[in-house]
Amino acid sequence: MSNRIVSEIMNVPDAYLVLDAVQKALDEERKRRLKFYNDITEQEKTEFINGTIVVHSPIKMKHNKASLRLAQLLNIYVCKHNLGFVGIEKIMITLTRNDYEPDICFFGKEKAITFTADQSLFPTPDLVVEVLSTSTEARDRGVKFDDYQAHGVEEYWIIDPENETLEQYHLIDEAYKLILKAPSNDVKSFAVEGFQIPIRAIFDDDENLKAIQNL
């Protein structure tokens, strides 16, 4: 996408004027972003996306339970094998322009060992999981998908709690490839070595407990 945009700009006679206008807009946006950092609180889930502050609505129970089940499985496995750090809900990742608080994210050991106890802003994760809701689906499939891809998030899972399905994307040659979209069977992570679970364990308590016992 970036190559296409550059090509389009280079084909217009006022390219320098366009770039100057973009730079001024980004400078103003940077000021708003710094203010955002100063104003955010631990009580709200907020994100800074393309210059706009997005405040999230309360989530449905099915969203929360799907997120919690997967987070439990992932965190137990990662801790057991000392693979890194699992962040849940209020971990803010800072990319070039935007700041997100994914439902779940994983950082490999190489990144995780650099984190401090008081750290509140985090770099690009190796795995991001977003659980869809009516208010977030367009962003999860749109700007976040593109941004995670552009910034090298190796693996992206999209969980649909309404239809009880999982989509798994893997970054190949700088683009996400859909590896799996299913309501059942197993999903095996690329970013978390050896992590493989039944998809039903994300949506069903009994299956979740069985999966925990098998980790």
Z-matrix of the N, CA and C atoms (Angstrom, degrees):
N
C 1 1.461
C 2 1.525 1 111.21
N 3 1.350 2 117.35 1 -42.67
C 4 1.462 3 120.44 2 -177.92
C 5 1.520 4 111.31 3 -62.69
N 6 1.335 5 117.45 4 -38.87
C 7 1.465 6 120.24 5 178.57
C 8 1.521 7 111.30 6 -63.33
N 9 1.330 8 116.44 7 -38.07
C 10 1.462 9 120.34 8 179.14
C 11 1.524 10 110.78 9 -65.51
N 12 1.325 11 116.75 10 -42.73
C 13 1.465 12 120.62 11 -179.45
C 14 1.525 13 110.53 12 -65.22
N 15 1.331 14 116.48 13 -43.44
C 16 1.467 15 120.46 14 177.93
C 17 1.520 16 110.12 15 -59.91
N 18 1.321 17 116.10 16 -43.42
C 19 1.465 18 120.41 17 -179.76
C 20 1.525 19 110.97 18 -61.91
N 21 1.329 20 116.59 19 -40.64
C 22 1.466 21 120.12 20 179.77
C 23 1.526 22 111.04 21 -64.97
N 24 1.333 23 116.42 22 -42.10
C 25 1.465 24 119.82 23 179.73
C 26 1.523 25 110.94 24 -65.06
N 27 1.327 26 116.20 25 -41.08
C 28 1.462 27 120.24 26 -178.09
C 29 1.522 28 112.87 27 -67.81
N 30 1.318 29 117.03 28 -14.25
C 31 1.461 30 120.49 29 -179.32
C 32 1.524 31 113.39 30 -97.00
N 33 1.334 32 116.61 31 5.93
C 34 1.466 33 118.82 32 176.81
C 35 1.527 34 108.82 33 -110.20
N 36 1.334 35 117.84 34 143.70
C 37 1.470 36 120.48 35 -175.18
C 38 1.524 37 113.88 36 -68.23
N 39 1.331 38 117.53 37 -24.55
C 40 1.466 39 119.87 38 -178.27
C 41 1.527 40 111.48 39 -101.03
N 42 1.330 41 116.30 40 37.45
C 43 1.464 42 121.14 41 -176.58
C 44 1.527 43 111.98 42 -55.31
N 45 1.330 44 117.15 43 -41.46
C 46 1.465 45 119.75 44 -178.67
C 47 1.531 46 111.09 45 -65.40
N 48 1.321 47 116.40 46 -37.60
C 49 1.461 48 119.96 47 178.60
C 50 1.528 49 110.53 48 -67.65
N 51 1.319 50 115.68 49 -38.52
C 52 1.468 51 120.20 50 177.38
C 53 1.522 52 110.23 51 -62.08
N 54 1.331 53 116.14 52 -47.06
C 55 1.465 54 120.42 53 -179.33
C 56 1.525 55 111.57 54 -63.87
N 57 1.326 56 116.01 55 -37.68
C 58 1.463 57 119.86 56 178.94
C 59 1.528 58 110.74 57 -64.41
N 60 1.331 59 116.29 58 -41.59
C 61 1.464 60 120.37 59 179.14
C 62 1.525 61 110.88 60 -66.34
N 63 1.321 62 115.90 61 -39.83
C 64 1.468 63 120.21 62 178.37
C 65 1.524 64 110.31 63 -63.94
N 66 1.337 65 116.49 64 -43.27
C 67 1.462 66 120.06 65 -179.11
C 68 1.527 67 111.45 66 -62.89
N 69 1.324 68 116.86 67 -40.89
C 70 1.464 69 120.17 68 178.50
C 71 1.529 70 110.56 69 -63.75
N 72 1.330 71 116.05 70 -41.47
C 73 1.466 72 120.00 71 179.28
C 74 1.526 73 110.97 72 -64.66
N 75 1.330 74 116.49 73 -39.63
C 76 1.466 75 120.37 74 179.43
C 77 1.524 76 111.60 75 -69.12
N 78 1.331 77 116.73 76 -34.36
C 79 1.465 78 120.15 77 177.00
C 80 1.529 79 110.60 78 -63.36
N 81 1.332 80 116.21 79 -42.53
C 82 1.464 81 120.06 80 177.45
C 83 1.528 82 110.73 81 -66.04
N 84 1.312 83 115.17 82 -39.31
C 85 1.463 84 119.46 83 178.75
C 86 1.527 85 111.08 84 -64.00
N 87 1.324 86 116.78 85 -37.80
C 88 1.464 87 120.79 86 179.49
C 89 1.531 88 110.98 87 -62.04
N 90 1.323 89 116.64 88 -37.21
C 91 1.467 90 120.21 89 177.11
C 92 1.528 91 110.49 90 -63.75
N 93 1.337 92 116.18 91 -42.07
C 94 1.468 93 119.81 92 178.83
C 95 1.526 94 110.68 93 -66.32
N 96 1.315 95 115.78 94 -33.24
C 97 1.466 96 119.62 95 179.73
C 98 1.530 97 111.13 96 -68.23
N 99 1.320 98 116.68 97 -40.81
C 100 1.464 99 120.17 98 177.38
C 101 1.524 100 111.02 99 -64.10
N 102 1.326 101 116.06 100 -39.02
C 103 1.469 102 119.99 101 176.39
C 104 1.530 103 110.20 102 -65.03
N 105 1.325 104 115.77 103 -38.24
C 106 1.465 105 120.81 104 177.17
C 107 1.525 106 110.71 105 -58.17
N 108 1.328 107 116.84 106 -44.44
C 109 1.467 108 120.56 107 178.62
C 110 1.530 109 111.46 108 -60.23
N 111 1.318 110 116.18 109 -37.27
C 112 1.467 111 120.03 110 -178.68
C 113 1.526 112 112.59 111 -75.08
N 114 1.335 113 116.29 112 -27.75
C 115 1.468 114 120.15 113 -172.91
C 116 1.526 115 114.41 114 -94.10
N 117 1.331 116 118.35 115 -21.53
C 118 1.464 117 119.92 116 -174.37
C 119 1.527 118 110.75 117 -66.29
N 120 1.326 119 114.52 118 150.11
C 121 1.463 120 120.87 119 179.18
C 122 1.520 121 109.70 120 -126.12
N 123 1.323 122 115.89 121 166.70
C 124 1.459 123 120.97 122 178.86
C 125 1.526 124 111.73 123 -75.13
N 126 1.322 125 117.08 124 -14.15
C 127 1.460 126 120.40 125 -175.27
C 128 1.528 127 113.07 126 -80.06
N 129 1.327 128 117.54 127 -26.58
C 130 1.459 129 121.16 128 -176.55
C 131 1.522 130 111.09 129 -111.50
N 132 1.329 131 115.05 130 147.27
C 133 1.456 132 119.84 131 170.82
C 134 1.521 133 107.13 132 -94.94
N 135 1.329 134 115.66 133 109.13
C 136 1.458 135 120.98 134 -177.09
C 137 1.522 136 109.90 135 -130.15
N 138 1.327 137 115.49 136 152.67
C 139 1.461 138 121.35 137 178.93
C 140 1.524 139 109.27 138 -137.37
N 141 1.313 140 115.13 139 154.23
C 142 1.469 141 121.67 140 177.38
C 143 1.521 142 106.97 141 -111.53
N 144 1.337 143 116.53 142 109.49
C 145 1.464 144 120.94 143 -172.13
C 146 1.524 145 109.90 144 -127.55
N 147 1.314 146 115.84 145 113.07
C 148 1.468 147 122.34 146 178.28
C 149 1.531 148 112.11 147 50.77
N 150 1.327 149 115.17 148 43.19
C 151 1.455 150 120.24 149 175.66
C 152 1.511 151 115.40 150 88.63
N 153 1.328 152 117.14 151 -4.16
C 154 1.461 153 121.55 152 -177.74
C 155 1.523 154 110.67 153 -112.61
N 156 1.322 155 116.47 154 137.30
C 157 1.458 156 121.27 155 175.44
C 158 1.528 157 108.40 156 -86.41
N 159 1.318 158 115.98 157 122.35
C 160 1.462 159 121.92 158 -179.10
C 161 1.519 160 108.77 159 -108.66
N 162 1.329 161 116.44 160 118.92
C 163 1.461 162 122.24 161 176.95
C 164 1.523 163 107.81 162 -101.96
N 165 1.320 164 116.68 163 125.70
C 166 1.458 165 120.47 164 -174.19
C 167 1.524 166 112.18 165 -85.22
N 168 1.325 167 114.61 166 145.10
C 169 1.458 168 121.47 167 176.64
C 170 1.525 169 109.67 168 -79.11
N 171 1.338 170 117.67 169 161.06
C 172 1.468 171 120.13 170 173.44
C 173 1.528 172 110.32 171 -58.20
N 174 1.331 173 116.50 172 147.05
C 175 1.458 174 120.50 173 -176.09
C 176 1.524 175 111.33 174 -96.96
N 177 1.341 176 115.52 175 159.14
C 178 1.457 177 121.34 176 176.11
C 179 1.530 178 109.88 177 -74.79
N 180 1.332 179 115.29 178 158.92
C 181 1.457 180 119.71 179 -179.11
C 182 1.527 181 111.49 180 -60.44
N 183 1.344 182 117.69 181 -40.13
C 184 1.466 183 119.56 182 -177.79
C 185 1.528 184 111.23 183 -64.21
N 186 1.327 185 116.61 184 -33.02
C 187 1.467 186 121.51 185 174.89
C 188 1.522 187 109.49 186 -65.19
N 189 1.322 188 115.83 187 -48.21
C 190 1.462 189 120.85 188 -177.96
C 191 1.526 190 111.70 189 -62.67
N 192 1.331 191 116.36 190 -42.74
C 193 1.462 192 119.61 191 -176.62
C 194 1.527 193 111.32 192 -68.62
N 195 1.331 194 117.26 193 -39.03
C 196 1.466 195 119.78 194 177.86
C 197 1.525 196 110.45 195 -63.74
N 198 1.327 197 115.94 196 -43.89
C 199 1.460 198 120.72 197 179.35
C 200 1.525 199 111.12 198 -63.54
N 201 1.326 200 116.30 199 -43.90
C 202 1.460 201 120.89 200 -178.24
C 203 1.526 202 111.74 201 -65.93
N 204 1.330 203 116.84 202 -42.85
C 205 1.469 204 119.71 203 -179.95
C 206 1.525 205 110.95 204 -60.09
N 207 1.331 206 116.03 205 -47.44
C 208 1.461 207 119.23 206 -179.08
C 209 1.522 208 111.07 207 -67.14
N 210 1.326 209 116.85 208 -41.29
C 211 1.466 210 120.15 209 -179.90
C 212 1.524 211 111.08 210 -61.22
N 213 1.329 212 116.86 211 -39.98
C 214 1.466 213 120.37 212 177.84
C 215 1.522 214 110.88 213 -60.95
N 216 1.315 215 115.77 214 -48.60
C 217 1.465 216 120.27 215 -179.28
C 218 1.524 217 111.28 216 -60.39
N 219 1.318 218 115.34 217 -47.94
C 220 1.462 219 119.96 218 -176.53
C 221 1.525 220 111.20 219 -66.41
N 222 1.327 221 116.63 220 -43.61
C 223 1.464 222 119.63 221 -177.05
C 224 1.527 223 111.74 222 -67.50
N 225 1.325 224 117.18 223 -41.52
C 226 1.467 225 120.28 224 178.22
C 227 1.523 226 109.92 225 -60.63
N 228 1.329 227 115.95 226 -45.34
C 229 1.466 228 120.00 227 -177.86
C 230 1.532 229 111.32 228 -65.54
N 231 1.327 230 116.30 229 -45.79
C 232 1.467 231 120.58 230 -178.25
C 233 1.526 232 111.04 231 -64.15
N 234 1.329 233 116.86 232 -41.87
C 235 1.472 234 120.16 233 178.49
C 236 1.529 235 111.21 234 -67.03
N 237 1.318 236 116.02 235 -41.77
C 238 1.462 237 120.82 236 -178.93
C 239 1.523 238 111.62 237 -59.67
N 240 1.328 239 116.13 238 -37.65
C 241 1.465 240 120.64 239 -175.78
C 242 1.531 241 113.04 240 -105.32
N 243 1.333 242 115.87 241 5.99
C 244 1.467 243 121.03 242 176.40
C 245 1.534 244 111.38 243 53.08
N 246 1.335 245 115.01 244 54.47
C 247 1.464 246 120.14 245 -173.72
C 248 1.525 247 114.11 246 -98.73
N 249 1.340 248 116.68 247 -13.30
C 250 1.460 249 118.02 248 -178.03
C 251 1.509 250 111.99 249 152.42
N 252 1.333 251 115.74 250 -136.26
C 253 1.466 252 121.34 251 -173.64
C 254 1.520 253 110.06 252 -138.19
N 255 1.338 254 115.74 253 134.94
C 256 1.466 255 122.12 254 176.70
C 257 1.526 256 108.47 255 -108.30
N 258 1.316 257 116.45 256 124.20
C 259 1.458 258 121.50 257 177.55
C 260 1.516 259 110.38 258 -105.21
N 261 1.331 260 115.71 259 143.26
C 262 1.460 261 121.06 260 -176.68
C 263 1.525 262 110.14 261 -128.38
N 264 1.327 263 117.00 262 127.58
C 265 1.466 264 125.95 263 170.77
C 266 1.533 265 115.59 264 60.33
N 267 1.323 266 118.30 265 -68.67
C 268 1.461 267 120.39 266 -170.29
C 269 1.526 268 113.76 267 -97.14
N 270 1.320 269 117.60 268 20.64
C 271 1.461 270 120.88 269 173.54
C 272 1.527 271 107.76 270 -87.59
N 273 1.319 272 116.92 271 116.64
C 274 1.462 273 119.94 272 -178.17
C 275 1.522 274 110.64 273 -94.65
N 276 1.324 275 115.29 274 121.80
C 277 1.462 276 120.17 275 176.30
C 278 1.525 277 108.65 276 -100.24
N 279 1.318 278 115.46 277 136.61
C 280 1.461 279 121.34 278 -176.47
C 281 1.524 280 109.18 279 -110.72
N 282 1.315 281 115.70 280 114.25
C 283 1.457 282 120.92 281 176.34
C 284 1.529 283 108.52 282 -100.44
N 285 1.299 284 117.61 283 -172.03
C 286 1.461 285 120.61 284 -172.89
C 287 1.523 286 112.33 285 -54.43
N 288 1.326 287 115.35 286 -44.79
C 289 1.467 288 120.02 287 -175.22
C 290 1.520 289 112.82 288 -118.56
N 291 1.314 290 116.89 289 -30.37
C 292 1.456 291 121.08 290 -170.27
C 293 1.526 292 113.22 291 -117.07
N 294 1.328 293 114.59 292 159.70
C 295 1.465 294 122.05 293 178.28
C 296 1.523 295 108.58 294 -126.22
N 297 1.335 296 116.19 295 125.82
C 298 1.458 297 121.02 296 -176.66
C 299 1.527 298 111.09 297 -124.03
N 300 1.331 299 114.91 298 154.15
C 301 1.458 300 121.83 299 171.41
C 302 1.530 301 107.36 300 -121.31
N 303 1.333 302 117.28 301 84.65
C 304 1.466 303 120.27 302 -177.45
C 305 1.528 304 111.13 303 -63.18
N 306 1.321 305 115.55 304 158.64
C 307 1.464 306 119.07 305 176.51
C 308 1.529 307 110.15 306 -62.28
N 309 1.325 308 116.25 307 -43.21
C 310 1.467 309 121.53 308 177.83
C 311 1.528 310 107.69 309 -145.32
N 312 1.325 311 116.77 310 142.52
C 313 1.460 312 119.42 311 173.13
C 314 1.527 313 109.27 312 -147.03
N 315 1.310 314 114.96 313 155.47
C 316 1.464 315 121.42 314 -178.69
C 317 1.518 316 109.54 315 -129.29
N 318 1.339 317 114.54 316 134.83
C 319 1.462 318 121.76 317 175.30
C 320 1.525 319 108.06 318 -117.40
N 321 1.315 320 116.86 319 128.08
C 322 1.450 321 120.72 320 177.24
C 323 1.514 322 111.91 321 -63.25
N 324 1.314 323 115.66 322 166.79
C 325 1.464 324 121.92 323 -172.75
C 326 1.523 325 112.28 324 -59.05
N 327 1.326 326 116.97 325 -37.45
C 328 1.466 327 120.48 326 -177.93
C 329 1.522 328 111.57 327 -59.71
N 330 1.330 329 116.70 328 -38.42
C 331 1.464 330 120.27 329 176.65
C 332 1.526 331 110.74 330 -80.29
N 333 1.324 332 115.70 331 -42.35
C 334 1.466 333 120.62 332 -172.25
C 335 1.526 334 113.02 333 -61.91
N 336 1.321 335 117.31 334 -33.93
C 337 1.471 336 119.15 335 -177.22
C 338 1.525 337 112.30 336 -69.48
N 339 1.332 338 117.15 337 -12.62
C 340 1.466 339 120.07 338 178.85
C 341 1.528 340 112.02 339 -90.10
N 342 1.338 341 117.81 340 -9.59
C 343 1.459 342 120.91 341 -176.21
C 344 1.527 343 111.05 342 -74.88
N 345 1.326 344 115.30 343 150.12
C 346 1.459 345 121.14 344 177.93
C 347 1.526 346 110.09 345 -113.94
N 348 1.326 347 116.00 346 162.66
C 349 1.463 348 121.29 347 -176.76
C 350 1.523 349 112.47 348 -63.72
N 351 1.324 350 117.30 349 -28.77
C 352 1.464 351 120.94 350 -177.51
C 353 1.530 352 112.88 351 -98.28
N 354 1.309 353 117.42 352 7.03
C 355 1.466 354 120.79 353 -177.13
C 356 1.524 355 110.91 354 -69.70
N 357 1.334 356 116.43 355 137.16
C 358 1.467 357 120.46 356 179.61
C 359 1.524 358 113.11 357 -125.47
N 360 1.321 359 117.64 358 -12.28
C 361 1.459 360 122.21 359 176.48
C 362 1.525 361 108.01 360 -119.65
N 363 1.328 362 115.97 361 133.81
C 364 1.458 363 120.20 362 -171.13
C 365 1.529 364 111.32 363 -126.15
N 366 1.339 365 116.47 364 155.34
C 367 1.469 366 120.65 365 -178.23
C 368 1.530 367 111.75 366 -80.07
N 369 1.304 368 115.55 367 -171.04
C 370 1.466 369 121.85 368 -179.78
C 371 1.526 370 111.02 369 -62.15
N 372 1.326 371 118.29 370 124.81
C 373 1.468 372 120.42 371 177.60
C 374 1.531 373 111.19 372 -75.46
N 375 1.327 374 114.84 373 171.09
C 376 1.463 375 120.65 374 174.62
C 377 1.525 376 111.29 375 -91.63
N 378 1.321 377 115.81 376 -27.92
C 379 1.468 378 122.11 377 176.90
C 380 1.517 379 108.51 378 -137.43
N 381 1.330 380 115.71 379 134.59
C 382 1.463 381 121.25 380 173.52
C 383 1.522 382 108.26 381 -124.82
N 384 1.332 383 115.19 382 138.24
C 385 1.464 384 121.64 383 174.87
C 386 1.522 385 108.21 384 -122.99
N 387 1.317 386 116.31 385 126.62
C 388 1.459 387 121.29 386 173.29
C 389 1.527 388 108.32 387 -117.77
N 390 1.332 389 115.50 388 132.83
C 391 1.458 390 121.72 389 176.67
C 392 1.526 391 107.47 390 -100.52
N 393 1.312 392 116.29 391 121.28
C 394 1.458 393 120.87 392 -172.82
C 395 1.521 394 112.80 393 -68.12
N 396 1.325 395 114.82 394 146.54
C 397 1.457 396 122.72 395 166.17
C 398 1.524 397 106.36 396 -141.04
N 399 1.312 398 116.39 397 168.18
C 400 1.465 399 119.71 398 -177.89
C 401 1.521 400 111.66 399 -57.63
N 402 1.327 401 116.16 400 -38.93
C 403 1.465 402 120.13 401 -175.24
C 404 1.524 403 113.53 402 -81.15
N 405 1.336 404 117.94 403 -16.72
C 406 1.469 405 119.56 404 -175.09
C 407 1.524 406 114.31 405 -112.14
N 408 1.323 407 118.24 406 -11.64
C 409 1.466 408 119.55 407 -171.25
C 410 1.524 409 112.97 408 -58.19
N 411 1.327 410 116.92 409 -42.95
C 412 1.470 411 119.20 410 -178.61
C 413 1.526 412 111.15 411 -60.84
N 414 1.336 413 116.94 412 -40.77
C 415 1.468 414 119.88 413 178.72
C 416 1.527 415 111.31 414 -71.28
N 417 1.346 416 116.39 415 -41.72
C 418 1.465 417 119.80 416 -178.45
C 419 1.529 418 111.60 417 -61.81
N 420 1.324 419 115.74 418 -34.95
C 421 1.468 420 120.22 419 -179.38
C 422 1.531 421 112.41 420 -93.95
N 423 1.323 422 116.18 421 -10.97
C 424 1.460 423 120.70 422 -175.96
C 425 1.511 424 113.15 423 -108.93
N 426 1.339 425 116.24 424 -98.52
C 427 1.461 426 120.53 425 -173.41
C 428 1.525 427 112.26 426 -61.58
N 429 1.328 428 117.61 427 -38.31
C 430 1.466 429 118.89 428 -179.66
C 431 1.526 430 111.01 429 -69.21
N 432 1.313 431 116.53 430 -43.02
C 433 1.466 432 120.83 431 177.17
C 434 1.526 433 109.83 432 -54.84
N 435 1.332 434 115.97 433 -49.70
C 436 1.468 435 120.79 434 -178.50
C 437 1.526 436 111.71 435 -65.64
N 438 1.335 437 116.28 436 -40.32
C 439 1.460 438 120.75 437 -176.76
C 440 1.530 439 111.38 438 -70.34
N 441 1.320 440 116.69 439 -44.48
C 442 1.468 441 119.81 440 177.75
C 443 1.531 442 110.10 441 -61.36
N 444 1.308 443 115.69 442 -41.14
C 445 1.464 444 120.75 443 178.59
C 446 1.525 445 110.91 444 -63.10
N 447 1.325 446 116.75 445 -47.40
C 448 1.469 447 121.56 446 -177.13
C 449 1.523 448 112.26 447 -64.93
N 450 1.335 449 117.09 448 -29.85
C 451 1.461 450 120.55 449 -176.09
C 452 1.527 451 113.31 450 -99.41
N 453 1.320 452 116.57 451 11.21
C 454 1.453 453 119.94 452 169.47
C 455 1.513 454 116.45 453 80.61
N 456 1.342 455 118.03 454 24.99
C 457 1.465 456 119.56 455 171.97
C 458 1.527 457 106.69 456 -67.19
N 459 1.319 458 116.66 457 115.26
C 460 1.464 459 120.28 458 -169.81
C 461 1.522 460 113.58 459 -62.23
N 462 1.323 461 115.74 460 -34.28
C 463 1.465 462 118.93 461 -173.41
C 464 1.526 463 109.69 462 -143.26
N 465 1.324 464 115.49 463 139.28
C 466 1.464 465 121.48 464 -178.01
C 467 1.522 466 108.67 465 -133.77
N 468 1.335 467 115.15 466 123.05
C 469 1.461 468 120.68 467 175.59
C 470 1.522 469 109.02 468 -109.53
N 471 1.319 470 116.03 469 134.73
C 472 1.461 471 122.16 470 172.97
C 473 1.522 472 107.57 471 -114.95
N 474 1.331 473 115.77 472 119.72
C 475 1.457 474 122.06 473 -178.85
C 476 1.526 475 108.82 474 -103.29
N 477 1.320 476 116.39 475 127.71
C 478 1.462 477 121.82 476 177.47
C 479 1.528 478 108.44 477 -108.44
N 480 1.337 479 118.19 478 100.34
C 481 1.466 480 119.90 479 -176.43
C 482 1.529 481 113.66 480 -72.76
N 483 1.327 482 117.26 481 -21.42
C 484 1.463 483 120.12 482 178.90
C 485 1.525 484 110.69 483 -71.77
N 486 1.323 485 116.35 484 -46.91
C 487 1.466 486 121.39 485 -179.08
C 488 1.522 487 112.81 486 -97.26
N 489 1.334 488 115.63 487 -0.34
C 490 1.464 489 122.75 488 178.24
C 491 1.530 490 111.86 489 51.92
N 492 1.319 491 114.32 490 55.98
C 493 1.461 492 120.74 491 177.58
C 494 1.524 493 110.12 492 -130.11
N 495 1.317 494 114.62 493 158.63
C 496 1.464 495 122.40 494 176.40
C 497 1.518 496 109.11 495 -124.01
N 498 1.329 497 116.07 496 136.10
C 499 1.461 498 121.92 497 171.68
C 500 1.526 499 107.76 498 -113.97
N 501 1.308 500 116.18 499 130.25
C 502 1.462 501 121.67 500 -179.66
C 503 1.525 502 109.09 501 -116.84
N 504 1.337 503 115.27 502 123.32
C 505 1.459 504 121.43 503 177.87
C 506 1.523 505 109.28 504 -116.02
N 507 1.323 506 115.76 505 138.71
C 508 1.461 507 121.50 506 178.91
C 509 1.522 508 108.63 507 -122.36
N 510 1.332 509 116.22 508 135.63
C 511 1.461 510 121.13 509 -178.63
C 512 1.525 511 109.77 510 -78.35
N 513 1.319 512 115.40 511 114.79
C 514 1.459 513 122.04 512 179.85
C 515 1.527 514 108.12 513 -129.92
N 516 1.333 515 116.49 514 121.50
C 517 1.468 516 121.14 515 -178.35
C 518 1.528 517 111.20 516 53.62
N 519 1.333 518 115.76 517 44.80
C 520 1.464 519 124.30 518 174.19
C 521 1.527 520 113.63 519 68.39
N 522 1.327 521 117.20 520 16.55
C 523 1.468 522 120.78 521 177.56
C 524 1.525 523 109.34 522 -138.99
N 525 1.328 524 115.92 523 144.96
C 526 1.454 525 119.82 524 179.03
C 527 1.524 526 111.08 525 -76.17
N 528 1.323 527 114.49 526 133.65
C 529 1.456 528 121.44 527 174.00
C 530 1.523 529 108.13 528 -114.27
N 531 1.333 530 116.07 529 130.35
C 532 1.458 531 120.21 530 177.68
C 533 1.523 532 108.85 531 -71.61
N 534 1.323 533 115.69 532 116.48
C 535 1.459 534 121.58 533 -178.53
C 536 1.521 535 110.81 534 -93.22
N 537 1.326 536 115.32 535 -37.38
C 538 1.460 537 119.78 536 -172.07
C 539 1.519 538 109.76 537 -154.07
N 540 1.317 539 116.16 538 137.22
C 541 1.463 540 122.43 539 168.20
C 542 1.515 541 106.09 540 -140.73
N 543 1.338 542 116.10 541 109.53
C 544 1.461 543 118.97 542 -171.68
C 545 1.523 544 111.42 543 -159.33
N 546 1.349 545 116.04 544 156.73
C 547 1.464 546 120.90 545 174.75
C 548 1.525 547 112.66 546 -94.23
N 549 1.326 548 116.33 547 -10.40
C 550 1.468 549 120.05 548 -176.34
C 551 1.525 550 109.65 549 -149.76
N 552 1.323 551 116.51 550 -167.30
C 553 1.465 552 123.94 551 -172.16
C 554 1.533 553 109.89 552 71.27
N 555 1.311 554 117.24 553 -173.39
C 556 1.463 555 121.46 554 -176.71
C 557 1.528 556 111.02 555 -98.23
N 558 1.326 557 115.19 556 152.84
C 559 1.457 558 121.59 557 170.40
C 560 1.524 559 106.93 558 -120.67
N 561 1.320 560 116.16 559 132.79
C 562 1.461 561 121.85 560 179.95
C 563 1.518 562 109.03 561 -117.62
N 564 1.312 563 115.75 562 125.09
C 565 1.461 564 120.86 563 -175.86
C 566 1.525 565 111.85 564 -75.28
N 567 1.328 566 114.89 565 147.18
C 568 1.461 567 121.74 566 171.71
C 569 1.531 568 110.43 567 -90.59
N 570 1.325 569 116.37 568 -34.54
C 571 1.462 570 121.07 569 -174.13
C 572 1.524 571 113.04 570 -84.80
N 573 1.328 572 116.69 571 -28.69
C 574 1.469 573 121.61 572 -178.89
C 575 1.521 574 107.47 573 -108.42
N 576 1.296 575 116.25 574 102.88
C 577 1.462 576 121.79 575 -171.87
C 578 1.531 577 112.19 576 -56.77
N 579 1.334 578 115.54 577 122.10
C 580 1.453 579 121.26 578 174.76
C 581 1.518 580 115.54 579 82.60
N 582 1.325 581 117.62 580 -3.01
C 583 1.469 582 120.22 581 -177.18
C 584 1.523 583 109.89 582 -79.84
N 585 1.322 584 115.89 583 113.84
C 586 1.464 585 122.41 584 -179.45
C 587 1.520 586 108.55 585 -141.20
N 588 1.331 587 116.24 586 126.32
C 589 1.462 588 120.76 587 -176.88
C 590 1.529 589 110.19 588 -138.08
N 591 1.339 590 116.92 589 157.63
C 592 1.469 591 119.66 590 170.62
C 593 1.530 592 109.47 591 -71.61
N 594 1.307 593 116.88 592 135.50
C 595 1.466 594 120.18 593 179.16
C 596 1.525 595 110.94 594 -59.92
N 597 1.329 596 117.13 595 -34.69
C 598 1.464 597 120.31 596 -179.74
C 599 1.529 598 111.88 597 -61.78
N 600 1.323 599 117.50 598 -21.75
C 601 1.470 600 120.62 599 179.45
C 602 1.523 601 112.13 600 -67.29
N 603 1.329 602 117.00 601 -14.96
C 604 1.464 603 121.18 602 177.21
C 605 1.528 604 110.86 603 -82.36
N 606 1.333 605 116.12 604 -23.89
C 607 1.461 606 120.14 605 -171.59
C 608 1.531 607 114.53 606 -115.51
N 609 1.315 608 117.57 607 -7.24
C 610 1.461 609 120.80 608 -174.76
C 611 1.529 610 109.92 609 -133.78
N 612 1.337 611 116.32 610 129.04
C 613 1.466 612 120.64 611 -176.28
C 614 1.525 613 112.52 612 -62.83
N 615 1.322 614 117.04 613 -44.17
C 616 1.466 615 119.94 614 -178.58
C 617 1.526 616 111.13 615 -63.79
N 618 1.334 617 116.06 616 -43.27
C 619 1.465 618 120.05 617 178.45
C 620 1.527 619 110.76 618 -66.22
N 621 1.321 620 115.87 619 -33.47
C 622 1.460 621 120.33 620 178.51
C 623 1.523 622 111.01 621 -64.80
N 624 1.325 623 116.54 622 -44.49
C 625 1.465 624 120.47 623 179.26
C 626 1.526 625 111.32 624 -63.58
N 627 1.326 626 116.36 625 -40.24
C 628 1.466 627 119.93 626 177.26
C 629 1.530 628 110.52 627 -62.00
N 630 1.330 629 115.21 628 -42.88
C 631 1.467 630 119.51 629 -178.71
C 632 1.526 631 111.21 630 -65.56
N 633 1.327 632 116.81 631 -38.58
C 634 1.466 633 120.45 632 177.67
C 635 1.525 634 110.30 633 -60.99
N 636 1.315 635 116.34 634 -42.59
C 637 1.463 636 120.84 635 -179.41
C 638 1.526 637 112.00 636 -65.97
N 639 1.330 638 116.35 637 -24.78
C 640 1.467 639 120.40 638 -177.45
C 641 1.528 640 113.62 639 -94.12
N 642 1.316 641 117.09 640 -0.72
C 643 1.469 642 119.12 641 -178.79
C 644 1.533 643 111.16 642 -68.12
